[in-house]
């Protein structure tokens, strides 16, 4: 199906939904979606994003201030979200138990 600039039109999407044919497609502009046979659009399953060995080496060896370097290492080592790290309180860190309680939603523990 020819498209202007490689992007899908609303009319093309409408025809695909009406045809009730399951498909996964991209609009050519970075949007990816799936349509079920019932015409329900679902977001794609996200693929795990991982740094390559080269990217990791560049990141860990990049010139930066010590607090930023430590934050990067904690984020990579623990897998916590940036917000969880930056809103963490020492009362939730238990070094003697090697445990860190992260608080959901930024509320009080």
KEFI-189665 format. One record per atom (N, C-alpha, C, O, CB): residue number from 1; residue in one letter; atom name; x, y, z. Coordinates in steps of 0.2 Angstrom, whole numbers. Atoms other than C-alpha are relative to their C-alpha. Glycine has a CB too. Layout:
// residues N
resi; resn; name; px; py; pz
NUM; A; CA; X; Y; Z
...
END
This chain:
// residues 109
resi; resn; name; px; py; pz
1; X; N; 4; -6; 0
1; X; CA; 0; 0; 0
1; X; C; 4; 6; 0
1; X; O; 9; 7; 5
1; X; CB; -5; 0; 6
2; X; N; -4; -6; 0
2; X; CA; 8; 17; -5
2; X; C; -2; 5; 5
2; X; O; -8; 6; 6
2; X; CB; 0; 3; -7
3; X; N; 1; -5; -5
3; X; CA; 9; 30; 8
3; X; C; 4; 6; -2
3; X; O; 9; 6; -5
3; X; CB; 2; -3; 7
4; X; N; -4; -6; 1
4; X; CA; 14; 48; 7
4; X; C; 5; 1; 6
4; X; O; 4; 1; 12
4; X; CB; -5; 6; 1
5; X; N; -6; -1; -5
5; X; CA; 31; 50; 15
5; X; C; 1; -7; 4
5; X; O; 5; -6; 9
5; X; CB; -1; 6; 4
6; X; N; -1; 6; -4
6; X; CA; 30; 32; 21
6; X; C; -4; -1; 6
6; X; O; -4; -6; 9
6; X; CB; 7; -1; 2
7; X; N; 5; 1; -6
7; X; CA; 17; 35; 34
7; X; C; -6; -2; -1
7; X; O; -9; -1; -7
7; X; CB; 0; 7; 3
8; X; N; 7; 3; 1
8; X; CA; 1; 26; 36
8; X; C; -5; 6; 1
8; X; O; -4; 10; 6
8; X; CB; -1; -6; 5
9; X; N; 6; -5; -1
9; X; CA; -15; 36; 34
9; X; C; -5; -3; 5
9; X; O; -5; -9; 6
9; X; CB; -3; 2; -7
10; X; N; 6; 3; -4
10; X; CA; -30; 35; 45
10; X; C; -4; -4; -4
10; X; O; -7; -9; -1
10; X; CB; -4; 6; 3
11; X; N; 5; 4; 4
11; X; CA; -40; 28; 31
11; X; C; 3; -7; -1
11; X; O; 0; -12; -1
11; X; CB; 0; 3; -7
12; X; N; -3; 6; 0
12; X; CA; -27; 14; 29
12; X; C; -1; -4; 6
12; X; O; -3; -10; 6
12; X; CB; 8; 0; -2
13; X; N; 1; 3; -6
13; X; CA; -28; 10; 47
13; X; C; -7; -2; 1
13; X; O; -9; -8; 4
13; X; CB; 2; 5; 6
14; X; N; 7; 2; 0
14; X; CA; -47; 10; 46
14; X; C; -2; -6; -4
14; X; O; -5; -11; -2
14; X; CB; -4; 6; -2
15; X; N; 1; 5; 4
15; X; CA; -47; -2; 32
15; X; C; 3; -7; 3
15; X; O; 0; -12; 3
15; X; CB; 3; 1; -7
16; X; N; -3; 6; -3
16; X; CA; -35; -14; 41
16; X; C; -5; -2; 6
16; X; O; -5; -8; 7
16; X; CB; 7; 2; 3
17; X; N; 5; 2; -6
17; X; CA; -47; -14; 57
17; X; C; -6; -3; -3
17; X; O; -8; -8; 0
17; X; CB; -1; 7; 4
18; X; N; 6; 3; 3
18; X; CA; -62; -17; 46
18; X; C; 1; -7; -3
18; X; O; -4; -11; -3
18; X; CB; -3; 5; -5
19; X; N; -1; 7; 3
19; X; CA; -54; -32; 38
19; X; C; 1; -5; 5
19; X; O; 1; -11; 4
19; X; CB; 7; 1; -4
20; X; N; -1; 5; -6
20; X; CA; -51; -40; 55
20; X; C; 5; -5; -1
20; X; O; 4; -11; 1
20; X; CB; -7; -3; 1
21; X; N; -5; 4; 1
21; X; CA; -35; -47; 50
21; X; C; 6; 2; 5
21; X; O; 8; 8; 5
21; X; CB; 3; 1; -7
22; X; N; -5; -2; -5
22; X; CA; -22; -48; 64
22; X; C; 6; 2; -3
22; X; O; 8; -1; -8
22; X; CB; 1; -6; 5
23; X; N; -6; -2; 3
23; X; CA; -6; -39; 60
23; X; C; 4; 4; 5
23; X; O; 2; 7; 10
23; X; CB; -1; 4; -6
24; X; N; -4; -4; -3
24; X; CA; 9; -30; 67
24; X; C; 3; 4; -5
24; X; O; 6; 2; -10
24; X; CB; 5; -4; 5
25; X; N; -3; -4; 5
25; X; CA; 15; -15; 58
25; X; C; 3; 6; 3
25; X; O; 3; 8; 9
25; X; CB; -5; 2; -5
26; X; N; -3; -6; -1
26; X; CA; 25; 1; 58
26; X; C; -2; 5; -4
26; X; O; -3; 4; -10
26; X; CB; 8; -1; 0
27; X; N; 2; -6; 4
27; X; CA; 20; 18; 52
27; X; C; 6; 3; -4
27; X; O; 5; 8; -8
27; X; CB; -4; 5; 4
28; X; N; -5; -2; 3
28; X; CA; 37; 21; 46
28; X; C; 3; 6; 3
28; X; O; 9; 9; 1
28; X; CB; -1; 2; -7
29; X; N; -2; -6; -4
29; X; CA; 39; 36; 58
29; X; C; 2; -2; 7
29; X; O; 2; 3; 11
29; X; CB; -5; 5; 0
30; X; N; -2; 2; -7
30; X; CA; 44; 26; 73
30; X; C; -6; -3; 4
30; X; O; -4; -6; 9
30; X; CB; 3; 6; 4
31; X; N; 6; 3; -4
31; X; CA; 26; 20; 79
31; X; C; 0; -7; -3
31; X; O; -1; -8; -9
31; X; CB; -6; 4; -2
32; X; N; 1; 7; 1
32; X; CA; 24; 2; 80
32; X; C; -6; -2; 4
32; X; O; -7; -1; 10
32; X; CB; 6; -5; 2
33; X; N; 6; 3; -3
33; X; CA; 8; -7; 84
33; X; C; -3; -6; -2
33; X; O; 0; -9; -8
33; X; CB; -6; 6; -1
34; X; N; 3; 7; 2
34; X; CA; -2; -23; 83
34; X; C; -8; 1; 0
34; X; O; -11; 5; 4
34; X; CB; 2; -6; 5
35; X; N; 7; 0; 0
35; X; CA; -20; -25; 78
35; X; C; -3; -7; 1
35; X; O; 0; -12; -3
35; X; CB; -3; 3; -6
36; X; N; 3; 6; -1
36; X; CA; -30; -40; 84
36; X; C; -5; -1; -5
36; X; O; -7; 3; -9
36; X; CB; -3; -1; 7
37; X; N; 5; 1; 5
37; X; CA; -43; -49; 73
37; X; C; -6; 4; 2
37; X; O; -11; 5; -3
37; X; CB; -1; -7; 0
38; X; N; 6; -3; -2
38; X; CA; -56; -40; 83
38; X; C; 1; 8; -1
38; X; O; -4; 12; 1
38; X; CB; -2; -1; 8
39; X; N; -1; -7; 2
39; X; CA; -48; -23; 78
39; X; C; 2; 4; 6
39; X; O; 3; 10; 6
39; X; CB; -7; 3; -2
40; X; N; -3; -4; -5
40; X; CA; -41; -19; 95
40; X; C; 8; 1; -1
40; X; O; 11; -4; -2
40; X; CB; -1; -5; 7
41; X; N; -7; -2; 0
41; X; CA; -24; -10; 95
41; X; C; 3; -1; 6
41; X; O; 0; 0; 12
41; X; CB; 0; 7; -3
42; X; N; -4; 2; -6
42; X; CA; -11; -16; 107
42; X; C; 7; 3; -1
42; X; O; 9; 3; -7
42; X; CB; 0; -7; 2
43; X; N; -7; -3; 1
43; X; CA; 6; -8; 110
43; X; C; 4; -6; 0
43; X; O; 3; -12; 2
43; X; CB; 2; 4; 7
44; X; N; -5; 6; 0
44; X; CA; 21; -19; 106
44; X; C; 3; -2; 6
44; X; O; 3; 2; 11
44; X; CB; 5; 2; -6
45; X; N; -4; 2; -5
45; X; CA; 30; -29; 118
45; X; C; 6; 3; 0
45; X; O; 10; 3; -5
45; X; CB; 0; -8; 0
46; X; N; -6; -4; 0
46; X; CA; 44; -19; 124
46; X; C; 6; -5; 0
46; X; O; 6; -10; 4
46; X; CB; 1; 5; 6
47; X; N; -6; 4; 0
47; X; CA; 61; -27; 121
47; X; C; 5; 3; 5
47; X; O; 5; 9; 7
47; X; CB; 4; 0; -7
48; X; N; -5; -2; -6
48; X; CA; 74; -26; 135
48; X; C; 5; 4; -3
48; X; O; 9; 2; -8
48; X; CB; 3; -7; 3
49; X; N; -6; -4; 2
49; X; CA; 86; -12; 132
49; X; C; 6; -1; 4
49; X; O; 6; -1; 11
49; X; CB; -2; 7; 0
50; X; N; -7; 1; -4
50; X; CA; 104; -16; 137
50; X; C; 5; 4; -4
50; X; O; 5; 5; -10
50; X; CB; 1; -8; 0
51; X; N; -6; -3; 2
51; X; CA; 120; -7; 135
51; X; C; 4; -5; -3
51; X; O; 5; -11; 0
51; X; CB; 3; 4; 5
52; X; N; -5; 4; 2
52; X; CA; 133; -15; 124
52; X; C; 6; 1; 4
52; X; O; 6; 5; 8
52; X; CB; 2; 1; -8
53; X; N; -6; 0; -4
53; X; CA; 150; -19; 132
53; X; C; 3; 7; -2
53; X; O; 6; 10; 3
53; X; CB; 4; -6; -2
54; X; N; -3; -6; 2
54; X; CA; 157; -4; 122
54; X; C; -4; 6; 3
54; X; O; 0; 11; 6
54; X; CB; 0; 1; -8
55; X; N; 4; -6; -3
55; X; CA; 143; 8; 128
55; X; C; 1; 0; 7
55; X; O; 2; 6; 10
55; X; CB; -7; -1; -2
56; X; N; -1; 0; -7
56; X; CA; 145; 2; 146
56; X; C; 7; 3; 2
56; X; O; 8; 7; 6
56; X; CB; -1; -7; 2
57; X; N; -7; -2; -1
57; X; CA; 164; 5; 145
57; X; C; 0; 8; -1
57; X; O; 3; 11; 3
57; X; CB; 5; -3; -5
58; X; N; 0; -8; 1
58; X; CA; 161; 23; 138
58; X; C; -3; 3; 5
58; X; O; -1; 8; 8
58; X; CB; -3; 1; -7
59; X; N; 4; -3; -5
59; X; CA; 148; 27; 151
59; X; C; 4; 0; 7
59; X; O; 5; 5; 10
59; X; CB; -6; -4; 1
60; X; N; -4; 0; -7
60; X; CA; 159; 21; 166
60; X; C; 7; 3; 0
60; X; O; 9; 5; 5
60; X; CB; 1; -8; 1
61; X; N; -7; -3; 1
61; X; CA; 175; 29; 159
61; X; C; -1; 8; -2
61; X; O; 4; 11; -3
61; X; CB; 4; -3; -5
62; X; N; 2; -7; 2
62; X; CA; 166; 46; 154
62; X; C; 2; 4; 6
62; X; O; 1; 3; 12
62; X; CB; -7; 1; -2
63; X; N; -2; -5; -5
63; X; CA; 173; 61; 163
63; X; C; -6; 3; 3
63; X; O; -10; 6; 0
63; X; CB; 5; 6; -3
64; X; N; 6; -3; -3
64; X; CA; 160; 66; 176
64; X; C; 2; 1; 7
64; X; O; 7; -2; 10
64; X; CB; -6; -4; 0
65; X; N; -2; -1; -7
65; X; CA; 160; 72; 194
65; X; C; -2; -6; 4
65; X; O; -6; -10; 2
65; X; CB; -5; 6; 3
66; X; N; 1; 6; -4
66; X; CA; 161; 59; 208
66; X; C; -7; -2; 2
66; X; O; -9; -7; 1
66; X; CB; 4; 1; 6
67; X; N; 7; 2; -2
67; X; CA; 143; 60; 214
67; X; C; -4; -3; -6
67; X; O; -8; -7; -6
67; X; CB; -4; 7; 2
68; X; N; 3; 3; 6
68; X; CA; 137; 57; 196
68; X; C; 2; -7; -2
68; X; O; -1; -11; -4
68; X; CB; 1; 5; -6
69; X; N; -3; 6; 2
69; X; CA; 149; 43; 193
69; X; C; -3; -5; 5
69; X; O; -4; -11; 3
69; X; CB; 8; 0; 1
70; X; N; 3; 4; -5
70; X; CA; 143; 35; 210
70; X; C; -7; -2; -2
70; X; O; -10; -7; -1
70; X; CB; 1; 3; 7
71; X; N; 7; 1; 1
71; X; CA; 125; 37; 205
71; X; C; -1; -4; -6
71; X; O; -5; -9; -6
71; X; CB; -4; 7; -2
72; X; N; 1; 4; 6
72; X; CA; 127; 29; 188
72; X; C; 2; -7; 2
72; X; O; -2; -12; 0
72; X; CB; 6; 2; -6
73; X; N; -2; 7; -2
73; X; CA; 136; 14; 196
73; X; C; -6; -3; 5
73; X; O; -7; -9; 4
73; X; CB; 6; 0; 4
74; X; N; 5; 3; -4
74; X; CA; 122; 12; 209
74; X; C; -6; -2; -4
74; X; O; -9; -7; -3
74; X; CB; -2; 6; 6
75; X; N; 5; 2; 4
75; X; CA; 109; 13; 196
75; X; C; 1; -6; -4
75; X; O; -4; -10; -5
75; X; CB; -2; 6; -5
76; X; N; -1; 6; 4
76; X; CA; 117; 0; 185
76; X; C; 1; -6; 5
76; X; O; -2; -12; 2
76; X; CB; 7; 1; -3
77; X; N; -1; 5; -4
77; X; CA; 121; -11; 200
77; X; C; -7; -3; 3
77; X; O; -8; -9; 4
77; X; CB; 5; 1; 6
78; X; N; 6; 2; -4
78; X; CA; 104; -11; 208
78; X; C; -6; 0; -5
78; X; O; -11; -4; -3
78; X; CB; -2; 5; 5
79; X; N; 6; 0; 4
79; X; CA; 92; -8; 193
79; X; C; -6; 4; 2
79; X; O; -11; 4; -1
79; X; CB; -2; -7; -1
80; X; N; 5; -5; -2
80; X; CA; 82; 5; 202
80; X; C; -1; 5; -5
80; X; O; 3; 7; -8
80; X; CB; 1; 2; 7
81; X; N; 1; -6; 5
81; X; CA; 74; 19; 193
81; X; C; 3; 6; 3
81; X; O; 5; 6; 9
81; X; CB; -8; 2; 0
82; X; N; -4; -6; -2
82; X; CA; 83; 36; 194
82; X; C; -4; 4; 6
82; X; O; -1; 6; 11
82; X; CB; 1; 5; -5
83; X; N; 4; -3; -5
83; X; CA; 68; 43; 204
83; X; C; 1; -3; 7
83; X; O; 1; 0; 12
83; X; CB; -7; 1; -2
84; X; N; -1; 4; -6
84; X; CA; 70; 29; 217
84; X; C; 7; 2; 4
84; X; O; 7; 2; 10
84; X; CB; -1; -7; -1
85; X; N; -6; -1; -2
85; X; CA; 88; 33; 219
85; X; C; 1; 7; 3
85; X; O; 3; 8; 9
85; X; CB; 6; -1; -5
86; X; N; -1; -7; -2
86; X; CA; 87; 52; 220
86; X; C; -5; 2; 6
86; X; O; -4; 7; 9
86; X; CB; -2; 4; -6
87; X; N; 5; -2; -6
87; X; CA; 72; 52; 233
87; X; C; 2; -5; 6
87; X; O; -2; -5; 11
87; X; CB; -7; -1; -3
88; X; N; -1; 5; -6
88; X; CA; 80; 38; 244
88; X; C; 2; 4; 6
88; X; O; 5; 9; 6
88; X; CB; 6; -5; -3
89; X; N; -2; -3; -6
89; X; CA; 82; 42; 262
89; X; C; 5; -5; 4
89; X; O; 3; -11; 3
89; X; CB; -6; 2; 4
90; X; N; -5; 4; -4
90; X; CA; 96; 35; 273
90; X; C; -4; -5; 5
90; X; O; -1; -10; 7
90; X; CB; 5; 4; 4
91; X; N; 4; 4; -4
91; X; CA; 83; 28; 285
91; X; C; -2; -6; -3
91; X; O; -4; -11; 1
91; X; CB; -6; 4; 3
92; X; N; 2; 6; 3
92; X; CA; 78; 15; 272
92; X; C; 6; -4; -3
92; X; O; 5; -9; -6
92; X; CB; -4; 2; -6
93; X; N; -6; 3; 2
93; X; CA; 96; 10; 269
93; X; C; 3; -4; 6
93; X; O; 5; -1; 11
93; X; CB; 6; 4; -3
94; X; N; -2; 4; -5
94; X; CA; 102; -5; 280
94; X; C; 6; -3; -2
94; X; O; 6; -9; -4
94; X; CB; -5; -5; 3
95; X; N; -6; 3; 3
95; X; CA; 120; -8; 276
95; X; C; 2; -6; 4
95; X; O; 5; -11; 1
95; X; CB; 6; 5; 1
96; X; N; -2; 6; -4
96; X; CA; 123; -20; 290
96; X; C; -4; -7; -2
96; X; O; -2; -12; -1
96; X; CB; -2; 1; 8
97; X; N; 4; 5; 3
97; X; CA; 109; -31; 282
97; X; C; 0; -1; -8
97; X; O; -3; -5; -11
97; X; CB; -7; 1; 2
98; X; N; -1; 0; 7
98; X; CA; 114; -27; 264
98; X; C; -7; 1; -3
98; X; O; -9; -3; -8
98; X; CB; 4; -6; -3
99; X; N; 7; -1; 3
99; X; CA; 96; -21; 261
99; X; C; -2; 7; 0
99; X; O; 1; 12; 4
99; X; CB; -5; -3; 5
100; X; N; 3; -7; 1
100; X; CA; 88; -5; 254
100; X; C; -7; -1; -1
100; X; O; -9; -4; -6
100; X; CB; 4; 3; -6
101; X; N; 7; 0; 1
101; X; CA; 70; -3; 256
101; X; C; -2; 6; -5
101; X; O; -1; 12; -3
101; X; CB; -4; 1; 7
102; X; N; 2; -6; 4
102; X; CA; 63; 8; 241
102; X; C; -7; 1; 1
102; X; O; -11; -4; 2
102; X; CB; 2; -2; -7
103; X; N; 7; -2; -1
103; X; CA; 47; 17; 244
103; X; C; -4; 1; -7
103; X; O; -1; 5; -11
103; X; CB; 0; 6; 5
104; X; N; 4; -1; 6
104; X; CA; 34; 16; 231
104; X; C; -4; 6; -1
104; X; O; -6; 9; 5
104; X; CB; -6; -6; -1
105; X; N; 4; -6; 1
105; X; CA; 26; 32; 224
105; X; C; 3; 6; 3
105; X; O; -1; 11; 3
105; X; CB; -7; -2; 2
106; X; N; -2; -5; -3
106; X; CA; 37; 43; 233
106; X; C; -3; 2; 7
106; X; O; -1; 8; 9
106; X; CB; 0; 6; -4
107; X; N; 3; -1; -7
107; X; CA; 27; 42; 249
107; X; C; 4; -2; 6
107; X; O; 10; -4; 5
107; X; CB; -7; -4; 0
108; X; N; -4; 2; -6
108; X; CA; 33; 39; 266
108; X; C; 0; -7; 1
108; X; O; -5; -11; -1
108; X; CB; -3; 4; 7
109; X; N; -1; 7; -1
109; X; CA; 39; 22; 271
109; X; C; -5; -2; 6
109; X; O; -5; -8; 8
109; X; CB; 7; -2; 2
END
